[in-house]
Amino acid sequence: MLLALPLLIASLANAGGPESRFAKLDGHQVHYQSLGEGPMAVVLIHGWSCSLEVWRAQVPAFDGKVRTVLIDLPGHGKSDKPEIDYTMDLFARAVVAVLDGAKVERAVLVGHSMGTPVCRQVWRLAPKRVLGIVAMDGSLRRFPMKPEDENKFLGQFEGPDFAEAVVRFVDGMFPAGSDRKLRVEVLGIMRGTPQHVAASAMKGMVKDDSVWKEDAIEVPLLALMAKARFWNDEYWAEARKVAPRLERRTFEGVGHFLMMEKPEPVNEALLAFLKDQGLVK
């Protein structure tokens, strides 16, 4: 079923569904797709080195229920890939540019992985346009690492062994016994992101102190997480300080791409949250 969903997305596009459009940011094109109409929408923001293709299982679930906007962040998917610094602020400004281009006045932002700090940055830039945030297996705090470990971690994406590093990274995102076809597909998506984009974006997420300020997120925030050792009681205590209106749900038997691995319960949780925010009747 999941492998047929890209065909469904294509057929929806041909029938007036998710149309490919482009917003302008700093002279470059940011690719997005829009399904449905109206001034309020759910905006789906992918994670590191991915593209809007990771949301394929959400498109048919949301069709006819809520306006849906899917974004290829700068440097990713069909967006332009210039030789620039790929910071969380750049990505957030791209999201705002898409909101402007798509004429979306207010939105619930759904950020997978790196998309979560991007959502936080959008909230900082345009708080009146954010109805709520969904953190899809994304962190609300910087992962604690010693400086030498941090530099080693970033270095693997900057050197000649970049391709092998991406393979290891993807392998670590899926639990043992997971769907191999899905793992290969995710790897294919991530390999489509150039090294200069991937390395810069990872550095921008890890090194920029302003991304991890403890300023409060004042809108409702839903955390949909895979069960993992680092999402522990200490993490949730710190996360609640950042997001006082935090709700959370943990999914077992999935890895980092839970919206692709278990789309039905994830979509159910997303739609319930969107209903709470007034996007779904």
C-alpha positions as CSV (number, residue, x, y, z in Angstrom):
1,M,0.0,0.0,0.0
2,L,2.7,2.5,1.0
3,L,4.7,1.9,-2.1
4,A,1.6,2.8,-4.2
5,L,1.1,6.1,-2.5
6,P,3.6,8.1,-4.6
7,L,1.3,7.2,-7.6
8,L,-1.7,8.4,-5.6
9,I,0.1,11.7,-5.0
10,A,0.9,12.0,-8.7
11,S,-2.7,11.3,-9.6
12,L,-4.0,13.8,-7.1
13,A,-1.7,16.4,-8.6
14,N,-3.0,15.7,-12.1
15,A,-6.5,16.1,-10.7
16,G,-5.9,19.4,-9.2
17,G,-4.4,18.0,-6.0
18,P,-1.0,18.9,-4.6
19,E,0.3,21.3,-7.3
20,S,4.0,22.1,-7.6
21,R,4.6,25.8,-7.0
22,F,7.6,28.0,-6.1
23,A,8.1,30.8,-3.6
24,K,11.0,33.2,-3.9
25,L,13.6,33.7,-1.1
26,D,16.8,35.7,-1.5
27,G,16.5,35.3,-5.3
28,H,16.2,31.5,-5.1
29,Q,13.2,29.2,-5.6
30,V,11.6,27.2,-2.8
31,H,9.5,24.4,-4.0
32,Y,6.2,23.5,-2.4
33,Q,2.9,21.7,-3.1
34,S,-0.5,22.7,-2.0
35,L,-3.6,20.6,-1.6
36,G,-7.0,22.3,-0.9
37,E,-7.8,25.9,-0.3
38,G,-8.3,28.4,2.4
39,P,-6.3,30.8,4.6
40,M,-5.5,28.1,7.3
41,A,-3.4,25.0,6.6
42,V,-1.3,22.3,8.0
43,V,2.3,22.8,6.8
44,L,4.6,19.7,6.6
45,I,8.3,20.3,7.0
46,H,10.7,17.5,6.4
47,G,13.9,16.7,8.3
48,W,17.6,16.7,7.5
49,S,18.5,15.8,3.9
50,C,15.0,14.7,3.1
51,S,12.2,16.2,1.0
52,L,8.5,16.5,0.9
53,E,8.3,13.0,-0.3
54,V,8.5,11.7,3.3
55,W,4.9,12.9,3.9
56,R,3.4,10.7,1.1
57,A,1.2,8.8,3.6
58,Q,-0.2,12.0,5.0
59,V,-1.5,13.4,1.7
60,P,-4.4,10.9,1.1
61,A,-5.3,11.0,4.8
62,F,-5.6,14.8,4.9
63,D,-7.2,15.2,1.4
64,G,-10.6,16.8,1.7
65,K,-10.2,17.4,5.5
66,V,-7.7,20.2,5.7
67,R,-5.6,22.4,3.4
68,T,-2.1,20.8,3.2
69,V,1.1,22.5,2.2
70,L,4.3,20.4,1.8
71,I,7.7,22.2,1.5
72,D,11.0,21.3,0.1
73,L,13.3,23.3,2.3
74,P,16.1,25.2,0.5
75,G,18.7,22.9,-0.8
76,H,16.3,19.9,-0.8
77,G,14.0,18.2,-3.2
78,K,13.1,20.4,-6.1
79,S,14.2,23.7,-4.4
80,D,17.3,25.5,-5.5
81,K,20.6,24.4,-4.0
82,P,23.0,27.3,-4.1
83,E,26.3,27.3,-2.3
84,I,25.2,29.2,0.9
85,D,24.9,28.6,4.6
86,Y,21.9,26.4,5.3
87,T,20.8,27.6,8.7
88,M,17.6,27.0,10.7
89,D,16.8,30.7,10.2
90,L,17.1,30.3,6.4
91,F,14.8,27.4,6.5
92,A,12.3,29.3,8.7
93,R,12.4,32.3,6.4
94,A,11.7,29.9,3.5
95,V,8.6,28.5,5.3
96,V,7.3,32.1,5.8
97,A,8.0,32.8,2.1
98,V,5.9,29.8,1.3
99,L,3.1,30.9,3.6
100,D,3.1,34.2,1.8
101,G,3.2,32.6,-1.6
102,A,0.4,30.1,-0.8
103,K,-1.6,32.9,0.9
104,V,-1.8,30.9,4.2
105,E,-2.6,33.3,7.0
106,R,-2.2,30.9,9.9
107,A,-0.9,27.3,10.1
108,V,-0.2,24.3,12.2
109,L,3.5,23.4,11.5
110,V,4.5,19.8,11.5
111,G,8.3,19.3,11.7
112,H,10.0,16.0,11.4
113,S,13.4,15.7,13.0
114,M,15.3,18.8,12.0
115,G,12.0,20.2,11.0
116,T,11.2,20.7,14.7
117,P,13.8,23.4,15.3
118,V,12.8,24.9,12.0
119,C,9.2,25.2,13.4
120,R,10.5,26.9,16.5
121,Q,12.3,29.4,14.4
122,V,9.2,30.1,12.3
123,W,7.4,30.7,15.6
124,R,10.1,33.2,16.6
125,L,9.8,35.0,13.2
126,A,6.1,35.0,12.8
127,P,4.3,34.0,16.0
128,K,0.9,35.3,15.0
129,R,0.8,33.0,12.0
130,V,1.4,29.8,14.0
131,L,-1.6,28.1,15.5
132,G,0.3,25.1,16.8
133,I,3.4,22.9,16.3
134,V,3.8,19.2,16.0
135,A,7.3,17.8,16.8
136,M,7.6,14.5,14.8
137,D,10.4,12.7,16.5
138,G,12.2,16.1,16.7
139,S,14.0,17.5,19.7
140,L,13.2,20.7,21.7
141,R,16.7,20.8,23.2
142,R,20.2,20.5,21.9
143,F,21.6,16.9,22.2
144,P,24.3,17.0,24.9
145,M,27.7,16.3,23.3
146,K,31.2,17.1,24.3
147,P,32.9,19.6,21.9
148,E,35.3,16.9,20.6
149,D,32.4,14.5,20.0
150,E,30.3,17.2,18.3
151,N,33.2,18.0,15.9
152,K,33.7,14.4,15.1
153,F,30.0,13.9,14.5
154,L,29.9,16.9,12.1
155,G,33.1,16.0,10.5
156,Q,31.7,12.7,9.0
157,F,29.4,14.8,6.8
158,E,32.1,17.1,5.6
159,G,34.8,14.7,4.4
160,P,35.2,12.3,1.5
161,D,33.3,9.5,3.2
162,F,30.0,11.5,3.2
163,A,28.1,8.8,1.2
164,E,29.0,6.1,3.7
165,A,28.2,8.4,6.6
166,V,24.7,8.9,5.2
167,V,24.2,5.2,4.9
168,R,25.2,4.7,8.5
169,F,23.0,7.5,9.6
170,V,20.0,6.0,7.9
171,D,20.7,2.5,9.3
172,G,20.7,4.0,12.8
173,M,17.2,5.5,12.3
174,F,15.4,2.2,11.8
175,P,14.9,-0.6,14.3
176,A,16.1,-4.1,13.7
177,G,13.7,-6.0,11.4
178,S,12.2,-2.9,9.9
179,D,10.9,-2.7,6.3
180,R,14.0,-2.9,4.1
181,K,12.2,-1.3,1.1
182,L,11.3,1.7,3.2
183,R,14.9,2.0,4.4
184,V,16.2,1.9,0.9
185,E,13.6,4.5,-0.2
186,V,14.6,6.9,2.6
187,L,18.2,6.4,1.7
188,G,17.4,7.3,-1.9
189,I,15.7,10.5,-0.8
190,M,18.6,11.5,1.4
191,R,21.2,10.8,-1.2
192,G,19.4,13.4,-3.4
193,T,20.6,16.2,-1.1
194,P,24.0,17.5,-2.1
195,Q,26.9,17.2,0.5
196,H,27.3,21.0,0.8
197,V,23.7,21.3,1.8
198,A,23.6,18.4,4.2
199,A,26.9,19.3,5.9
200,S,25.9,22.9,6.3
201,A,22.4,22.2,7.6
202,M,23.7,19.7,10.2
203,K,26.2,22.3,11.4
204,G,23.5,25.0,11.4
205,M,21.3,22.8,13.6
206,V,24.0,21.6,16.0
207,K,26.3,24.7,16.4
208,D,23.9,27.7,16.4
209,D,23.1,28.6,20.0
210,S,20.2,30.8,19.0
211,V,18.3,27.7,17.8
212,W,18.3,26.3,21.2
213,K,17.3,29.3,23.3
214,E,14.9,28.5,26.1
215,D,12.3,31.0,25.0
216,A,8.8,29.5,25.5
217,I,6.7,28.2,22.7
218,E,3.3,29.7,23.6
219,V,1.1,27.7,21.2
220,P,-0.1,24.1,21.7
221,L,2.7,21.6,20.9
222,L,2.1,17.9,20.2
223,A,5.2,15.6,20.3
224,L,4.8,12.4,18.4
225,M,7.8,10.3,19.2
226,A,9.3,6.9,18.6
227,K,10.2,5.1,21.8
228,A,13.9,5.8,22.4
229,R,16.2,6.0,25.4
230,F,17.0,9.7,24.9
231,W,13.3,10.7,25.1
232,N,13.5,10.1,28.9
233,D,12.0,11.8,32.0
234,E,14.8,14.4,32.0
235,Y,14.1,15.3,28.4
236,W,10.4,15.7,29.0
237,A,10.9,17.9,32.0
238,E,13.1,20.2,30.0
239,A,10.8,20.1,27.0
240,R,7.8,21.2,29.1
241,K,9.7,24.3,30.2
242,V,10.1,25.2,26.6
243,A,6.6,24.2,25.6
244,P,4.2,24.7,28.5
245,R,1.3,23.5,26.4
246,L,3.0,20.2,25.5
247,E,1.2,17.0,24.8
248,R,3.0,13.8,23.9
249,R,2.4,10.4,22.5
250,T,5.0,7.7,22.1
251,F,4.9,5.0,19.4
252,E,6.5,1.6,19.9
253,G,8.0,-0.6,17.2
254,V,9.0,2.3,14.9
255,G,12.1,4.2,14.1
256,H,12.7,7.8,13.3
257,F,10.4,7.9,10.3
258,L,7.2,6.9,12.2
259,M,4.9,8.9,9.9
260,M,6.0,6.5,7.1
261,E,6.3,3.4,9.2
262,K,3.0,3.6,11.1
263,P,1.0,6.2,9.1
264,E,-2.5,5.2,10.3
265,P,-2.1,5.9,14.1
266,V,0.2,8.8,13.3
267,N,-2.4,10.4,11.0
268,E,-5.1,9.7,13.6
269,A,-3.1,11.7,16.2
270,L,-2.3,14.5,13.7
271,L,-5.9,14.9,12.6
272,A,-7.1,15.0,16.3
273,F,-4.6,17.7,17.0
274,L,-5.6,19.6,13.9
275,K,-9.3,19.4,14.9
276,D,-8.4,20.8,18.3
277,Q,-6.7,23.8,16.6
278,G,-9.8,24.4,14.4
279,L,-8.4,23.2,11.1
280,V,-10.5,20.0,10.9
281,K,-14.2,19.9,11.6
